[in-house]
Amino acid sequence: MTGTALVHTAKELRAAAPAAQRAVVMTMGALHEGHAALIRAARKRVGPDGAVVVTVFVNPLQFGAGEDLDRYPRTLDADLALAGAAGADVVFAPSVEEVYPGGAPQLRLAAGPMGAGYEGAARPGHFDGMLTVVAKLLHLTAPEAAFFGEKDGQQLALVRRMVRDLNFPVEIVGVPTVREPDGLALSSRNRYLSEQDREHALGLHRTLTAGWEARKAGPAAVRAAAAAELDRQTGLAVDYLGLIDPSDFTEVDREDFRGEALLAIAAKVGSTRLIDNVKVFFP
């Protein structure tokens, strides 16, 4: 696709994407094939007559002290090209002032208990900032559907809960994680990995795969298999490995658990923090 519009203000966005059927893909830029998969899914949803909007905004509220806000990659020209090739009609790349007029917002959404553990424990305040900007961008883009990657499992669960609890008129669609041929989940932060770091990073996928393969034996077996594989990996500074109920993001603590769970992991590889998960279904 050619002719993808780049806009920076809400007024420009309304003029550039007037279609009644609109889908949005929210990103912080540094787009890769995982984002392209989200855009293609959005394009399929709204059809040729709808509008697909991709937001590119590095949200300062999501970054805590010592995190990588300043060094987070900004690649807007490349992002525009990738978004257009994947089927986007508009790239909305607002300034901080456009999203937060008058400075940092005094009123913010709170993630609550669902955001307290796992990523929330490792990154205090992250999910409050994420939900605040997602809510604002949903208002600004007014889509019928918003597409999020399943790799950020807790984020997806929280956005779905926010939409349900606050009656947002939008469908939240999860799109499966896109991986390299060797299993490494695509991430904008992968560009920070050295060659050795990248080899160590494969330990996340190996750990999850080992747990998934033990699923027929129940939750305890999944945990044990994943933990055993993790013990064999090197170069990982693990934050957590959890088997999680995605409905409330608490640990699955019953051997008779039925339904879908997430086996999730977060670890630092060198100076780069990576997350990943796989769905595990217990019949």
Helices and strands as residue ranges (DSSP letters): E 5-7, H 10-16, E 22-27, H 33-46, E 51-56, G 60-62, H 76-86, E 90-92, H 96-99, G 112-115, H 119-122, H 126-141, E 145-149, H 153-165, E 171-175, G 188-192, H 195-213, G 215-217, H 219-231, E 237-245, E 250-251, E 259-269, E 272-282
